[in-house]
Amino acid sequence: MQRRDFLKKTGLLTIGSLLSTTLANAQIEPLKKGDTVLILGAGIAGLTAAYKLSKKGFKVIVLEARNRIGGRIFTYSFSETPNLYAELGAEWIGESHKEIRKLCDELGLKTIKHQYKIDLLLQEQHMQSKQTQIDSAWEEKMKQIFKNFEKLSEKEKKKLDTVSWWRFLMENGIPEQELLIRELNDSTDFGESIRQVSAYAALSEYAESSDFNEMDYQIVGGNSQIINALSEKIAKENILLNKKVSTIIQENQKVKVICDDKTFFEGHKIICTLPTFAISNIHWQPHLPHLKQEAISQLLYSRIIKTQLLFKERFWNRDDFAVNTDSVSHFIFHTSQKQNNSEKGILTSYATGDKAFLLSRMNKTQQAKYVIEALKPIFGDKQQLFEQGVSYYWGTDIYTQGAYAIYNINQWFGLKNILAQPFKNILFAGEYIGEWQGFMEGAVQTALNCVDAIS
Ligand SMILES: Cc1cc2nc3c(=O)[nH]c(=O)nc-3n(C[C@H](O)[C@H](O)[C@H](O)COP(=O)(O)OP(=O)(O)OC[C@H]3O[C@@H](n4cnc5c(N)ncnc54)[C@H](O)[C@@H]3O)c2cc1C
């Protein structure tokens, strides 16, 4: 069963459907012919909204603080190997990420399967994916837990939101080795330790049967292709870079946005797709409602660093190579799989939480050394094949201060709906309030919800 179907079947779409009904119930005055919508942020949420509204004949102005479009979609190529690419931000599209897949089709973009067989490397002991059997009694218990989850009452679900995923597993008697493996695996999904994730948030993610439902596809040519394709559908002069929004004023049914270079823009509605840290740095006139301000200041984003290493040869033994390790380099995978136009290849290290922070304090040579060292028990020393590396640490990104939102205990039910509420003529979209939170799909869904609500 796919996650979305599972959520529907079990009635857990409450939050997701709340988000779209939140907009439907907000009785937002629809746009009139000739109205202008100011769209804040040129990530996938902002560009999707701009594309769909332009298609319907409305005028849009997209204001982006950076000198590039794409936000957390950030495809990178080393200058010597322009035909190879790696993702410094979003990597995979899931099988059940319906809206983004539909958007790719609409824009004529091809996706390819981009899956892995994931090995384990614990205390330098290498276990191939087929050998990483889990404790059978525990496996049975987990099956039962997932099954029971379907039957929980609303009250019981809310109770699960009051404990961490780590505490929940401990209370259910998870064996020590299994706990270690869950920490390594699940922290790559949430971007922080499982001690910081609500058990409800984790269970609603994992209580499904499909193993490959989030790491399934990539866009051919890199995920930035969708960003480029969307921007080509919007008049170029309507996407403005280096426009950091600093003040938002709402009066007399109009909205006005002032940027830090003192330029200003007026319109009838705003779709704000900024991450919460960026929202909190804006001067709002009138102020955002108190509850929303509180929710914004409580929500944190996870710390992730991605380090891309270019090697002269693909010394790993298979195209779908990936290994989860207990080293600081954490999850290492072959990102240039199916990019067969070069002998060279790129391995990615994807580290989360404290490991990401530690790696972010090192220089490029040290970061590469850690990855190569971590792989030694499998391949021996491959330092001589290493050409160059690049990394991006999202934990200190000036606009997000993290990779994606992480719903800690008591936050799933407590914050999400408040964060999604519109504020007069301003609607909010973006990954952090999506039904598929943490994914491009969540960003696209929320943009489509906003467009539906006003047009
Ligand atoms: C390391 C990493 C790995 C990920 N892996 C995956 C994955 O495998 N699969 C997946 O689906 N998703 C993944 N994601 C999540 C995905 O990247 C996001 O969900 C999605 O790209 C968010 O889009 P958005 O439009 O909501 O936000 P953003 O892309 O952050 O767009 C918001 C835009 O607003 C701009 N901005 C901020 N402040 C201002 C301001 N004051 N004025 C004007 N503009 C401003 C920003 O510069 C940015 O361009 C990953 C993210 C990261 C960082």
The ligand as an ORCA input file, in Angstrom:
! r2SCAN-3c Opt
* xyz 0 1
  C      19.619     18.292      1.813
  C      18.189     18.180      1.373
  C      17.724     16.973      0.904
  C      16.407     16.866      0.468
  N      15.988     15.687     -0.076
  C      14.772     15.635     -0.661
  C      14.387     14.513     -1.433
  O      15.153     13.564     -1.604
  N      13.147     14.517     -1.993
  C      12.289     15.565     -1.874
  O      11.191     15.520     -2.434
  N      12.635     16.650     -1.152
  C      13.849     16.711     -0.557
  N      14.229     17.822      0.124
  C      13.217     18.853      0.409
  C      12.949     19.770     -0.783
  O      14.143     20.317     -1.237
  C      12.011     20.867     -0.303
  O      10.850     20.284      0.269
  C      11.537     21.813     -1.411
  O      12.537     22.065     -2.357
  C      11.074     23.098     -0.726
  O      10.537     23.988     -1.673
  P       9.877     25.336     -1.197
  O       9.499     26.066     -2.426
  O       8.860     25.062     -0.171
  O      11.031     26.122     -0.394
  P      12.424     26.721     -0.938
  O      12.998     25.867     -2.005
  O      13.259     26.967      0.265
  O      11.998     28.117     -1.592
  C      11.815     29.264     -0.834
  C      12.549     30.396     -1.540
  O      12.365     31.603     -0.789
  C      13.545     32.369     -0.876
  N      13.584     33.350      0.201
  C      13.834     33.176      1.518
  N      13.719     34.338      2.187
  C      13.367     35.277      1.294
  C      13.068     36.665      1.380
  N      13.128     37.339      2.537
  N      12.717     37.323      0.247
  C      12.631     36.669     -0.947
  N      12.923     35.361     -1.087
  C      13.265     34.661      0.013
  C      14.630     31.296     -0.760
  O      15.862     31.796     -1.239
  C      14.062     30.177     -1.599
  O      14.495     30.250     -2.948
  C      15.535     17.973      0.548
  C      16.014     19.182      1.020
  C      17.316     19.299      1.425
  C      17.833     20.628      1.870
*
